Amino acid sequence: MTEISPHIKAQKHGVLGLLTLNRPQALNALDHGMIRAITAQLRAWAADDGIKTVAIRGEGARAFCSGGDIRAVREAAVTGSDAGTALLRDEYRMNALIAAYPKPYVALIHGICMGGGAGVSVHGTYRLADASLSFAMPETGIGFIPDVGASFFLSRLPDALGMYLGLTGLPIGLVDALEAGLMTHAIAATDFDAVIEALAAAKDFASFARKREAGQLAPHRKRIATIFVGPSVEAILERLDRDGSQFAVTTAQTIRTRSPTSLKLVFEQLRRARKLNLQECLAMEYRLANRVLPSHDFCEGVRAALVDKDRNPNWQPASLAGVGDVDGFFAPIEDELF
């Protein structure tokens, strides 16, 4: 196994190219060096006839990948540096590379898989996850927007689940992720090494797949499908309030803690994404990121969640009514992604 960056290991094992995210102390959050290393190695293996399949996994017991290095992105925004947007630019291009990869791409996922973790897994051919999976796109809670191509896959989930996940930022477990199509196979954590050996020998891993059961969201899928197709964030909240069930009450309370600006942006982002391909969604997300990163809510949201950890962000504006029109966030920028 070769360490191709301080936090990425690469190994040729039989016909398998295996990448390991090796930053467990930071829940394998992707820094810029990791993104560059993954991209370079994927390109090299794409041209290597001895590699038939590529797989990616995360080191440590707690997380596959908790996302991008959002602390570093915030620090860049606070100091006026463009390092944060440069990281995101390279990350989004990496996501596009994974989606168009010419060989099977397999993600072995355990524990936390959020934000950038979705970007290095969901766009691949197979997503194998164990029972510890906690999947989320939690960006509305830090004043940001679902990125890494999330507008593409969230907007295509059944029963308005994408709008539910995008607005609330709440996590879901293995079975709900399987039922939504975000994961493709349930695999026991104890079988991950055996799956790697099978892939290295060009063998099928299907025999390791476990049976599905009903997910925790199953009793609420009809309710989500009815409520989260509302014509605005305000309408969705009104429907939740009118529903009155414990699920609806709790969901509405969660949404009301999120950045009002992020909520408005996510609603419009997912609405537009339904008509866009993945590259167009990534380009849209890059435009949004360029405008959101310098904003008050992003810096304040990351401060409250990850820096001071007081969980008490002071959003500005503090209400949906104060946000106004968000079309300007979606306008073309000089430094387009593609």
Stockholm file with secondary structure:
# STOCKHOLM 1.0

chainA/1-338         MTEISPHIKAQKHGVLGLLTLNRPQALNALDHGMIRAITAQLRAWAADDGIKTVAIRGEGARAFCSGGDIRAVREAAVTGSDAGTALLRDEYRMNALIAAYPKPYVALIHGICMGGGAGVSVHGTYRLADASLSFAMPETGIGFIPDVGASFFLSRLPDALGMYLGLTGLPIGLVDALEAGLMTHAIAATDFDAVIEALAAAKDFASFARKREAGQLAPHRKRIATIFVGPSVEAILERLDRDGSQFAVTTAQTIRTRSPTSLKLVFEQLRRARKLNLQECLAMEYRLANRVLPSHDFCEGVRAALVDKDRNPNWQPASLAGVGDVDGFFAPIEDELF
#=GR chainA/1-338 SS CEEEETTEEEEEETTEEEEEECCGGGTTCBCHHHHHHHHHHHHHHHTCTTCCEEEEEECSSSEEECCBCHHHHHHHHHHTCSHHHHHHHHHHHHHHHHHTCSSCEEEEECBEEETHHHHTTTTSSEEEECTTCEEECCGGGGTCCCCTTHHHHHTTSGGGHHHHHHHHCCCBCHHHHHHHTSCCEEBCGGGHHHHHHHHHTTCCCGGGBCCCCCCTTGGGHHHHHHHTTCSSHHHHHHHHHHHCCHHHHHHHHHHTTSCHHHHHHHHHHHHHHTTSCHHHHHHHHHHHHHHHTTSHHHHHHHIIIIISCCCCCCCSSCSGGGTCCCGGGGSCCSSCCC
#=GC SS_cons         CEEEETTEEEEEETTEEEEEECCGGGTTCBCHHHHHHHHHHHHHHHTCTTCCEEEEEECSSSEEECCBCHHHHHHHHHHTCSHHHHHHHHHHHHHHHHHTCSSCEEEEECBEEETHHHHTTTTSSEEEECTTCEEECCGGGGTCCCCTTHHHHHTTSGGGHHHHHHHHCCCBCHHHHHHHTSCCEEBCGGGHHHHHHHHHTTCCCGGGBCCCCCCTTGGGHHHHHHHTTCSSHHHHHHHHHHHCCHHHHHHHHHHTTSCHHHHHHHHHHHHHHTTSCHHHHHHHHHHHHHHHTTSHHHHHHHIIIIISCCCCCCCSSCSGGGTCCCGGGGSCCSSCCC
//
